[in-house]
Amino acid sequence: MTSYRSVIRPPYTGKTVITYLTQKFPYHSLEEWEFLIAENRIKVEGEFVNGDKQLSDGDLLEYEPIPGRILEPEVDENYSILKETNEFLFVEKPGNLPMHPAGRYRTKTLLSFLETKYPKIIPVHRLDRETSGIVIFAKSEESRMWLQKKFENREVYKEYFAIVSGNFKTEQTLNGFIGKDIHSAIRKKMVYSSDEFPESKTCQTHFFPILYNEEKDMSLVLVKPITGRIHQIRASLLYLGYPILGDKMYGNRESIFLDFVNSGMTEALKEELVFDRQLLHAYSIRFVDERTNQIVHVHSNPMNEMDFYFPNWKNYVP
Protein backbone atom coordinates (compact mmCIF):
# COMPACT_ATOMS: atom_id res chain seq x y z
CA MET A 1 0.00 0.00 0.00
CA THR A 2 1.33 3.43 -0.95
CA SER A 3 1.86 5.80 1.96
CA TYR A 4 1.17 9.49 1.59
CA ARG A 5 4.13 11.61 2.70
CA SER A 6 4.14 15.24 3.74
CA VAL A 7 7.02 17.43 4.93
CA ILE A 8 6.08 19.87 7.68
CA ARG A 9 6.63 23.52 6.77
CA PRO A 10 5.32 26.84 8.11
CA PRO A 11 2.61 27.70 9.03
CA TYR A 12 2.19 24.17 10.44
CA THR A 13 5.46 24.11 12.40
CA GLY A 14 4.67 23.79 16.11
CA LYS A 15 1.14 22.48 15.59
CA THR A 16 0.04 19.09 16.86
CA VAL A 17 -0.36 16.10 14.59
CA ILE A 18 -4.16 16.09 14.87
CA THR A 19 -4.39 19.83 14.17
CA TYR A 20 -2.16 19.50 11.14
CA LEU A 21 -4.10 16.56 9.72
CA THR A 22 -7.55 18.11 10.14
CA GLN A 23 -6.48 21.47 8.70
CA LYS A 24 -4.28 20.23 5.86
CA PHE A 25 -6.37 17.24 4.79
CA PRO A 26 -10.06 17.93 5.53
CA TYR A 27 -11.28 15.02 3.40
CA HIS A 28 -11.16 13.04 6.70
CA SER A 29 -13.18 14.22 9.71
CA LEU A 30 -11.60 14.77 13.13
CA GLU A 31 -13.06 11.46 14.28
CA GLU A 32 -11.64 9.65 11.26
CA TRP A 33 -8.13 11.03 11.80
CA GLU A 34 -8.33 10.04 15.47
CA PHE A 35 -9.32 6.52 14.40
CA LEU A 36 -6.41 6.31 11.94
CA ILE A 37 -3.96 7.48 14.62
CA ALA A 38 -5.30 4.79 16.98
CA GLU A 39 -4.84 2.21 14.20
CA ASN A 40 -1.13 3.14 13.88
CA ARG A 41 -1.59 4.61 10.41
CA ILE A 42 0.31 7.85 11.12
CA LYS A 43 4.08 8.13 11.52
CA VAL A 44 6.37 11.10 12.11
CA GLU A 45 10.04 10.56 11.33
CA GLY A 46 9.37 6.84 11.09
CA GLU A 47 7.71 6.50 14.50
CA PHE A 48 4.02 5.95 15.27
CA VAL A 49 2.60 8.99 17.07
CA ASN A 50 -0.44 10.18 18.95
CA GLY A 51 -2.48 13.24 18.05
CA ASP A 52 -0.84 15.48 20.65
CA LYS A 53 2.68 15.21 19.27
CA GLN A 54 4.07 18.61 18.31
CA LEU A 55 5.53 18.92 14.83
CA SER A 56 8.86 20.51 13.94
CA ASP A 57 9.98 22.16 10.72
CA GLY A 58 11.17 19.50 8.28
CA ASP A 59 9.47 16.56 9.98
CA LEU A 60 8.31 13.82 7.58
CA LEU A 61 4.75 12.72 8.30
CA GLU A 62 3.53 9.49 6.69
CA TYR A 63 -0.09 8.39 6.38
CA GLU A 64 -1.04 4.87 5.29
CA PRO A 65 -4.64 4.87 4.03
CA ILE A 66 -7.11 2.07 4.67
CA PRO A 67 -8.67 0.93 1.39
CA GLY A 68 -12.35 1.78 1.27
CA ARG A 69 -12.31 4.31 4.11
CA ILE A 70 -12.58 7.16 1.62
CA LEU A 71 -14.99 6.98 -1.29
CA GLU A 72 -12.58 7.79 -4.09
CA PRO A 73 -13.73 9.29 -7.38
CA GLU A 74 -13.77 7.00 -10.38
CA VAL A 75 -10.65 7.14 -12.56
CA ASP A 76 -9.57 5.89 -15.98
CA GLU A 77 -7.42 2.84 -15.25
CA ASN A 78 -6.47 2.22 -18.90
CA TYR A 79 -2.78 3.03 -18.68
CA SER A 80 -0.21 1.16 -20.78
CA ILE A 81 3.54 0.53 -20.81
CA LEU A 82 5.05 2.14 -23.91
CA LYS A 83 8.63 1.03 -23.27
CA GLU A 84 10.52 -0.73 -20.48
CA THR A 85 14.27 -0.77 -19.89
CA ASN A 86 16.43 -2.01 -17.04
CA GLU A 87 16.19 1.47 -15.49
CA PHE A 88 12.93 3.07 -16.59
CA LEU A 89 9.28 2.60 -17.40
CA PHE A 90 7.74 4.85 -20.07
CA VAL A 91 4.04 4.83 -19.28
CA GLU A 92 1.07 6.23 -21.17
CA LYS A 93 -1.23 7.84 -18.62
CA PRO A 94 -4.87 8.40 -19.56
CA GLY A 95 -6.71 11.58 -18.70
CA ASN A 96 -8.57 11.48 -15.38
CA LEU A 97 -5.93 9.45 -13.53
CA PRO A 98 -3.80 11.11 -10.83
CA MET A 99 -0.10 10.33 -10.69
CA HIS A 100 0.13 9.69 -6.95
CA PRO A 101 -1.99 9.84 -3.78
CA ALA A 102 -3.38 13.29 -2.98
CA GLY A 103 -6.68 14.69 -1.75
CA ARG A 104 -9.47 12.15 -2.16
CA TYR A 105 -7.29 9.93 -4.35
CA ARG A 106 -5.55 7.35 -2.15
CA THR A 107 -5.41 4.04 -4.00
CA LYS A 108 -6.76 4.87 -7.47
CA THR A 109 -3.56 6.42 -8.81
CA LEU A 110 -1.08 5.52 -11.53
CA LEU A 111 1.65 4.97 -8.94
CA SER A 112 -0.56 2.65 -6.89
CA PHE A 113 -1.49 0.59 -9.95
CA LEU A 114 2.13 0.29 -11.09
CA GLU A 115 3.31 -0.67 -7.62
CA THR A 116 1.33 -3.91 -7.79
CA LYS A 117 3.89 -5.09 -10.37
CA TYR A 118 6.85 -2.78 -9.67
CA PRO A 119 7.02 -2.29 -5.88
CA LYS A 120 10.03 0.07 -5.99
CA ILE A 121 8.93 2.31 -8.87
CA ILE A 122 9.63 6.07 -8.50
CA PRO A 123 8.14 8.94 -10.59
CA VAL A 124 10.83 11.00 -12.35
CA HIS A 125 8.45 13.84 -13.25
CA ARG A 126 4.69 14.34 -13.22
CA LEU A 127 1.62 15.21 -15.25
CA ASP A 128 -1.56 16.88 -14.02
CA ARG A 129 -4.42 14.49 -13.30
CA GLU A 130 -6.34 15.45 -16.45
CA THR A 131 -3.28 15.62 -18.73
CA SER A 132 -2.76 12.43 -20.71
CA GLY A 133 0.34 11.02 -22.34
CA ILE A 134 3.83 9.83 -21.62
CA VAL A 135 5.41 9.89 -18.16
CA ILE A 136 8.60 8.22 -16.91
CA PHE A 137 9.14 6.13 -13.77
CA ALA A 138 12.53 4.97 -12.52
CA LYS A 139 13.25 1.53 -11.10
CA SER A 140 15.84 2.82 -8.63
CA GLU A 141 16.72 6.03 -6.80
CA GLU A 142 20.02 6.18 -8.68
CA SER A 143 18.25 6.08 -12.04
CA ARG A 144 15.71 8.67 -10.91
CA MET A 145 18.45 11.08 -9.83
CA TRP A 146 20.36 10.59 -13.10
CA LEU A 147 17.36 11.38 -15.31
CA GLN A 148 15.98 14.10 -13.06
CA LYS A 149 19.34 15.88 -13.40
CA LYS A 150 18.86 15.84 -17.16
CA PHE A 151 15.41 17.40 -16.68
CA GLU A 152 16.94 20.12 -14.50
CA ASN A 153 19.66 20.79 -17.09
CA ARG A 154 17.00 21.00 -19.85
CA GLU A 155 18.46 18.01 -21.64
CA VAL A 156 15.11 16.23 -21.90
CA TYR A 157 13.04 17.39 -24.87
CA LYS A 158 9.26 17.10 -24.59
CA GLU A 159 6.45 17.63 -27.07
CA TYR A 160 2.80 18.10 -26.18
CA PHE A 161 -0.38 18.46 -28.19
CA ALA A 162 -3.10 20.83 -27.05
CA ILE A 163 -6.54 21.37 -28.54
CA VAL A 164 -7.43 25.00 -27.94
CA SER A 165 -10.32 27.35 -28.50
CA GLY A 166 -10.03 29.62 -31.56
CA ASN A 167 -7.86 29.79 -34.67
CA PHE A 168 -4.22 29.55 -33.59
CA LYS A 169 -2.59 30.88 -36.76
CA THR A 170 1.09 31.63 -36.23
CA GLU A 171 4.13 30.03 -34.61
CA GLN A 172 4.89 31.80 -31.33
CA THR A 173 7.45 31.71 -28.54
CA LEU A 174 6.71 32.94 -25.04
CA ASN A 175 9.77 33.87 -23.02
CA GLY A 176 8.63 35.40 -19.74
CA PHE A 177 7.71 34.58 -16.15
CA ILE A 178 5.25 32.41 -14.25
CA GLY A 179 4.19 32.41 -10.62
CA LYS A 180 1.26 32.32 -8.21
CA ASP A 181 -1.82 34.24 -9.35
CA ILE A 182 -2.46 36.32 -6.24
CA HIS A 183 -5.64 37.74 -7.77
CA SER A 184 -7.25 34.32 -8.21
CA ALA A 185 -9.64 32.67 -5.78
CA ILE A 186 -7.94 29.36 -6.64
CA ARG A 187 -4.96 28.78 -4.36
CA LYS A 188 -2.86 26.74 -6.79
CA LYS A 189 -3.52 28.78 -9.94
CA MET A 190 -0.49 30.21 -11.75
CA VAL A 191 -0.24 33.19 -14.10
CA TYR A 192 2.08 33.96 -17.01
CA SER A 193 3.52 37.45 -17.51
CA SER A 194 5.97 38.96 -19.97
CA ASP A 195 7.37 40.96 -17.03
CA GLU A 196 9.02 39.61 -13.89
CA PHE A 197 6.96 39.81 -10.70
CA PRO A 198 7.54 38.81 -7.05
CA GLU A 199 8.42 35.12 -6.60
CA SER A 200 8.01 34.41 -10.33
CA LYS A 201 10.26 32.06 -12.30
CA THR A 202 11.47 32.20 -15.89
CA CYS A 203 9.24 30.39 -18.35
CA GLN A 204 9.82 29.57 -22.03
CA THR A 205 7.55 27.71 -24.44
CA HIS A 206 7.35 27.29 -28.24
CA PHE A 207 3.93 26.90 -29.92
CA PHE A 208 3.35 25.60 -33.46
CA PRO A 209 -0.08 25.65 -35.17
CA ILE A 210 -0.93 22.32 -36.82
CA LEU A 211 -4.56 22.39 -37.98
CA TYR A 212 -7.74 24.42 -37.53
CA ASN A 213 -11.23 22.92 -37.38
CA GLU A 214 -13.41 25.75 -38.64
CA GLU A 215 -16.71 24.05 -37.83
CA LYS A 216 -15.79 23.66 -34.15
CA ASP A 217 -13.56 26.76 -33.98
CA MET A 218 -10.74 24.77 -32.41
CA SER A 219 -7.05 24.38 -33.21
CA LEU A 220 -4.52 21.61 -32.75
CA VAL A 221 -1.26 23.06 -31.42
CA LEU A 222 2.13 21.39 -31.00
CA VAL A 223 3.85 22.62 -27.83
CA LYS A 224 7.54 22.39 -26.99
CA PRO A 225 8.25 23.61 -23.44
CA ILE A 226 11.83 24.61 -22.70
CA THR A 227 11.35 25.12 -18.98
CA GLY A 228 9.21 22.78 -16.90
CA ARG A 229 7.15 24.96 -14.59
CA ILE A 230 3.88 23.91 -12.95
CA HIS A 231 0.90 24.63 -15.25
CA GLN A 232 3.28 26.31 -17.71
CA ILE A 233 1.50 25.29 -20.92
CA ARG A 234 -1.99 25.89 -19.60
CA ALA A 235 -1.24 29.36 -18.18
CA SER A 236 0.72 30.37 -21.30
CA LEU A 237 -2.07 29.43 -23.69
CA LEU A 238 -4.58 31.37 -21.59
CA TYR A 239 -2.26 34.40 -21.77
CA LEU A 240 -2.17 34.08 -25.58
CA GLY A 241 -5.97 33.97 -25.69
CA TYR A 242 -6.28 30.32 -26.74
CA PRO A 243 -7.33 28.39 -23.62
CA ILE A 244 -7.17 24.60 -23.74
CA LEU A 245 -10.61 23.12 -24.28
CA GLY A 246 -11.94 21.40 -21.19
CA ASP A 247 -9.56 23.26 -18.86
CA LYS A 248 -11.52 24.16 -15.74
CA MET A 249 -8.85 26.35 -14.14
CA TYR A 250 -7.30 28.11 -17.14
CA GLY A 251 -10.40 28.69 -19.24
CA ASN A 252 -12.31 31.87 -19.96
CA ARG A 253 -14.14 31.56 -16.63
CA GLU A 254 -11.95 30.37 -13.77
CA SER A 255 -14.93 29.95 -11.45
CA ILE A 256 -15.76 26.82 -13.47
CA PHE A 257 -13.10 25.10 -11.36
CA LEU A 258 -14.82 26.16 -8.13
CA ASP A 259 -18.18 25.05 -9.50
CA PHE A 260 -16.66 21.67 -10.39
CA VAL A 261 -15.14 21.25 -6.91
CA ASN A 262 -18.46 22.07 -5.27
CA SER A 263 -20.87 20.24 -7.58
CA GLY A 264 -18.89 17.87 -9.79
CA MET A 265 -19.27 17.65 -13.56
CA THR A 266 -22.84 18.79 -14.18
CA GLU A 267 -24.43 18.81 -17.63
CA ALA A 268 -24.30 22.62 -17.64
CA LEU A 269 -20.56 22.62 -16.88
CA LYS A 270 -19.83 20.02 -19.55
CA GLU A 271 -21.76 22.06 -22.11
CA GLU A 272 -19.72 25.14 -21.21
CA LEU A 273 -16.39 23.29 -21.20
CA VAL A 274 -17.17 21.30 -24.40
CA PHE A 275 -15.01 18.44 -23.04
CA ASP A 276 -15.00 16.94 -19.56
CA ARG A 277 -11.21 17.08 -19.21
CA GLN A 278 -8.45 19.37 -20.45
CA LEU A 279 -7.22 18.32 -23.90
CA LEU A 280 -3.49 18.45 -23.19
CA HIS A 281 -1.40 15.44 -24.14
CA ALA A 282 2.29 14.65 -23.54
CA TYR A 283 3.21 13.19 -26.93
CA SER A 284 6.94 12.49 -26.90
CA ILE A 285 10.10 12.53 -24.78
CA ARG A 286 13.66 12.47 -26.07
CA PHE A 287 17.07 12.52 -24.38
CA VAL A 288 20.61 11.27 -24.99
CA ASP A 289 22.02 8.54 -22.78
CA GLU A 290 25.74 9.28 -22.83
CA ARG A 291 26.46 6.07 -20.93
CA THR A 292 25.35 3.97 -23.90
CA ASN A 293 25.74 6.62 -26.61
CA GLN A 294 22.10 6.18 -27.58
CA ILE A 295 19.21 8.55 -28.23
CA VAL A 296 16.11 7.55 -26.26
CA HIS A 297 12.99 8.76 -28.09
CA VAL A 298 9.54 7.50 -27.06
CA HIS A 299 6.16 8.53 -28.46
CA SER A 300 2.76 8.02 -26.91
CA ASN A 301 -0.44 7.33 -28.81
CA PRO A 302 -2.45 10.42 -29.83
CA MET A 303 -5.55 11.63 -28.03
CA ASN A 304 -8.73 10.19 -29.53
CA GLU A 305 -9.90 13.78 -30.10
CA MET A 306 -6.93 14.41 -32.39
CA ASP A 307 -7.95 11.65 -34.78
CA PHE A 308 -11.62 12.61 -34.58
CA TYR A 309 -11.40 16.39 -35.09
CA PHE A 310 -8.09 16.56 -36.99
CA PRO A 311 -7.90 13.26 -38.95
CA ASN A 312 -4.96 14.41 -41.10
CA TRP A 313 -2.77 15.65 -38.25
CA LYS A 314 0.01 13.11 -38.94
CA ASN A 315 0.63 14.73 -42.33
CA TYR A 316 1.67 17.96 -40.60
CA VAL A 317 3.86 16.59 -37.79
CA PRO A 318 7.51 15.68 -38.56
Disulfide bonds with the S-S distance in Angstrom:
none
